[in-house]
Amino acid sequence: MKFLSSDTVKKTDVFTAICKADLNVEVVKEYLFHPVRKWRFDYAIPAHKIALEVEGGVWTQGRHTRPQGFIGDIEKYNQATLLGWKVFRVTPDELMKTKTLTLLKQAVSGQ
């Protein structure tokens, strides 16, 4: 019997499996993208330099909507853009919706 490491389990979830099946691309959860900073994308398609950030706390004044978190996100997204990444943002409610998969499909195909 083969056991998966905690790192493998952590980086595989339902969304990555759906993307693999529906988009036929490898999606990596918590992808470390910056050469110096320890910034990670919630999800990334490294082969196409496409990132998906799930912006939680929209309605509860979470980290992404408080001033310091918002400013930190701006820095992270700007650096990602300078490195050639396309960064898309969704809320947790939108993650598993068809429109998010359609958006990623369009990004992968270059439409």
N, C-alpha and C positions, 0 to 999 in steps of 0.2 A: 504494500500500500504506500502510495506517495503522499507526503504531507506538504502543504504549502506553507511557506514562511509567512510570518505576520506582515512583512513588507509586501508580498505578493497579494495577500488577501486585502490589505488596505488599499491597494491600487486597482482593484477590480471590483466593480459593482454593476448593478442592473443597467445604468446608463451607458457604461463602456461596452457592455455586451450588446445592447440595442444598437449602438453606433456601429459596432463591428458587423452585425447582421444586416442592418438597414443601409448603411453608407459604405460598407466594405472598406473601412479605414480603421487603423489602430488608434484608439483614443486612450490617453494616459491620464489617470487621476492624480492630482497633486504633483504636477510636472514642474520640476525645478528648471527654470529657463534662463536665469541670469548668471553670468560667469563669476560674479563677485558677491552680489547680494544673495540672500537665501530666499528670494521671492519664488513663489510657486503659483502656477495657474491651477484653478480648481479642476479644469479638464483641458487637455491639449491634444492637437493632432500635429505632432512634431514634423511629420513628412511634408505638411503643407503650411507650417508656421501659423496655425490657427489656434486661438485660445478661447475658452468659454469660462467666464467668471460668473459664479452664482452669488448674487448680491443679496445676502440675507438681512433681516432687520429693517426692511423698508418701512413697515408699518409700526414697528416697535422701537424706533430710534436706536437701532443696533449700531454696531461698529462702523459700517459703511456709510451711515448717515450722520454720524457725529463728526464735528469739525476735524479732529486729528486723524481719524480713520479715513475720512473723505480725502484729506490732503495727502495722506500716505498712498491711497489708491491712485490718485492723480499721478504721483511720482512713478509708481510701479507701471501704470499703463503707458505713460510717456516713454519710459525706458524700454518697455516691450516694443513699442512702435519703432523706436530708433533701431532696435535689433531686427526689425523686419516682420514682426508679428502682427496679425490681424486679431484684435481682441473684441469679442462679443460679450455682452452682458445680459443676463437674465435673472429673474427672481426664482426662488425655490419652486414656486407654483408653476413656473413656465418650463422648468427643466425637462420634464417628461412629456411635454406636449409636442404634437406634430409640427407646429410652427417652428420650434427650436431645431428639430431634425431637418426641416426644410431649409432653414437658414444655414445650417452647417453644410448641407448638401450643395447649396448654391455656392458657398464659400469654397468648398473643395473643388467644384467644377469650374470655378472662376467666373460664374455668371453674375 
